[in-house]
């Protein structure tokens, strides 16, 4: 893998993890402000591309569009956090990195260009596969947390039942009213009605 491919992969991975880091949802005002900031930044970056010509301009525009798409996807993932929204943000990052890489490949010709495009496609495919794997891991972790919580609840209920049984057994040492009071207190203490 050449230095360019490694840089593109690093960019895609970095953008993907930045989307995953956002766990708290944004307030509506913050969301709107974020959309406005992204739009303003995109317009400024795209306007700056007019100073370039040819493929350099195409690369500049692709980079500006890629940053805007990734920023929007990250914003959406922050506004409505979910495994799905983080997955979509990672896919958008992979596609943006691929678009930029393809534009950079246009500077080359012949076999070098073909190899460059294939490397870019491989990086995109890898980033998308990683995003899908991360989504599946997140889903599996959520399922495991749910099962662990159920197991803890079942264990706590079993322990409670065992302690209640011990308390009832201790009440057998008393006679009539004292035993009734002891049993009532044991039921109250262990949530038995």
C-alpha positions in Angstrom: 0.0 0.0 0.0 1.4 3.3 -0.9 1.6 6.4 1.4 -1.5 7.9 -0.3 -3.6 4.9 0.4 -2.5 4.8 4.0 -3.5 8.5 4.4 -6.9 7.9 2.9 -7.5 4.9 5.1 -6.4 6.9 8.2 -8.8 9.7 7.2 -11.7 7.3 6.7 -11.0 5.6 10.0 -10.6 8.8 11.9 -13.8 10.2 10.5 -15.6 7.0 11.4 -14.5 7.0 15.0 -15.3 10.7 15.4 -18.9 9.8 14.6 -18.9 7.0 17.1 -17.6 9.3 19.9 -20.8 11.2 20.0 -23.1 9.6 22.5 -25.3 12.4 23.7 -28.0 14.0 21.5 -27.9 17.6 20.5 -30.5 20.2 21.4 -32.6 21.4 18.5 -31.0 24.9 18.5 -27.5 23.3 18.5 -28.5 21.1 15.6 -29.7 24.1 13.6 -26.6 26.1 14.5 -24.4 23.1 13.4 -26.2 22.9 10.1 -25.7 26.6 9.4 -22.0 26.4 10.4 -21.5 23.4 8.1 -23.2 25.2 5.2 -21.2 28.4 5.7 -17.9 26.5 6.0 -18.8 24.5 2.8 -19.5 27.6 0.9 -16.3 29.3 2.0 -14.2 26.2 1.1 -15.9 25.8 -2.2 -15.3 29.5 -3.0 -11.6 29.0 -2.2 -11.4 26.3 -4.8 -12.0 28.9 -7.5 -8.4 29.9 -7.2 -7.3 26.5 -8.6 -7.7 25.2 -12.1 -8.0 21.8 -13.7 -7.9 18.7 -11.6 -6.5 20.6 -8.6 -9.8 22.5 -8.5 -11.8 19.2 -8.9 -9.8 17.8 -5.9 -10.4 20.9 -3.9 -14.2 20.7 -4.6 -14.3 17.0 -3.8 -12.5 17.6 -0.5 -15.0 20.5 0.4 -18.0 18.3 -0.5 -16.6 15.4 1.4 -16.0 17.4 4.5 -19.5 18.8 4.2 -21.1 15.4 3.8 -19.1 13.9 6.7 -19.9 16.9 8.9 -23.6 16.6 8.1 -23.6 12.8 8.8 -21.7 13.4 12.1 -24.2 16.1 13.0 -27.1 13.8 12.3 -25.5 11.0 14.3 -25.1 13.5 17.2 -28.7 14.8 16.9 -30.3 11.4 16.7 -27.6 9.0 18.2 -28.0 5.4 17.4 -26.0 2.5 16.0 -27.7 3.1 12.7 -26.8 6.8 12.5 -23.2 6.1 13.4 -23.0 3.4 10.8 -24.4 5.8 8.2 -21.8 8.4 9.2 -19.0 5.9 8.8 -20.3 4.9 5.3 -20.5 8.6 4.3 -16.9 9.1 5.5 -15.8 6.1 3.4 -17.7 7.3 0.3 -16.3 10.9 0.7 -12.7 9.5 1.1 -13.3 7.4 -2.1 -14.5 10.4 -4.1 -11.5 12.4 -3.1 -9.1 9.6 -3.8 -10.7 9.1 -7.3 -10.1 12.8 -8.1 -6.5 12.5 -7.0 -6.1 9.5 -9.3 -7.1 11.7 -12.3 -3.6 13.2 -12.1 -2.2 9.9 -13.2 -2.5 8.1 -16.4 -2.7 4.5 -17.8 -1.9 1.7 -15.5 -0.9 4.0 -12.6 -4.4 5.5 -12.7 -6.1 2.1 -12.8 -4.1 0.9 -9.8 -4.8 4.2 -8.0 -8.5 3.8 -8.5 -8.5 0.1 -7.5 -6.5 1.1 -4.3 -9.1 3.8 -3.5 -11.9 1.3 -4.1 -10.2 -1.2 -1.8 -9.9 1.4 0.9 -13.5 2.3 0.5 -14.6 -1.3 0.7 -12.5 -1.9 3.8 -13.9 1.2 5.5 -17.5 0.1 4.7 -16.8 -3.4 5.9 -15.3 -2.0 9.1 -18.4 0.2 9.6 -20.6 -2.8 9.2 -18.5 -4.8 11.6 -18.7 -2.0 14.1 -22.4 -1.8 13.8 -22.7 -5.6 14.4 -20.4 -5.4 17.4 -22.5 -2.6 18.8 -25.7 -4.6 18.3 -24.1 -7.7 19.9 -22.8 -5.6 22.8 -26.3 -4.2 23.4 -27.8 -7.6 23.3 -25.1 -8.9 25.7 -25.8 -6.1 28.1 -29.5 -6.9 28.0 -28.8 -10.6 28.7 -26.4 -9.7 31.5 -29.0 -7.4 33.1 -31.5 -10.2 32.9 -29.0 -12.7 34.5 -28.3 -10.2 37.3 -32.0 -9.8 37.9 -32.5 -13.5 38.0 -29.6 -14.0 40.3 -30.8 -11.3 42.6 -34.3 -12.8 42.7 -32.8 -16.2 43.5 -30.7 -14.8 46.3 -33.7 -12.9 47.7 -35.8 -16.1 47.7 -33.0 -17.9 49.5 -32.6 -15.2 52.1 -36.4 -15.2 52.6 -36.3 -18.9 53.1 -33.7 -18.5 55.8 -35.8 -15.8 57.5 -38.9 -18.0 57.5 -36.9 -20.8 58.9 -35.7 -18.5 61.8 -39.4 -17.7 62.5 -40.1 -21.3 63.2 -38.3 -20.8 66.5 -41.1 -18.6 67.8 -44.6 -19.5 68.8 -48.0 -18.1 67.7 -48.1 -14.3 67.6 -44.4 -13.8 67.7 -44.0 -16.3 64.8 -46.8 -14.5 62.8 -45.1 -11.1 63.5 -41.7 -12.6 62.4 -43.2 -14.0 59.2 -44.9 -10.7 58.4 -41.6 -8.9 59.0 -39.7 -11.4 56.7 -42.3 -10.9 54.0 -42.0 -7.1 54.3 -38.2 -7.2 54.3 -37.9 -9.5 51.2 -40.8 -8.0 49.2 -43.1 -11.0 49.5 -46.8 -10.2 49.6 
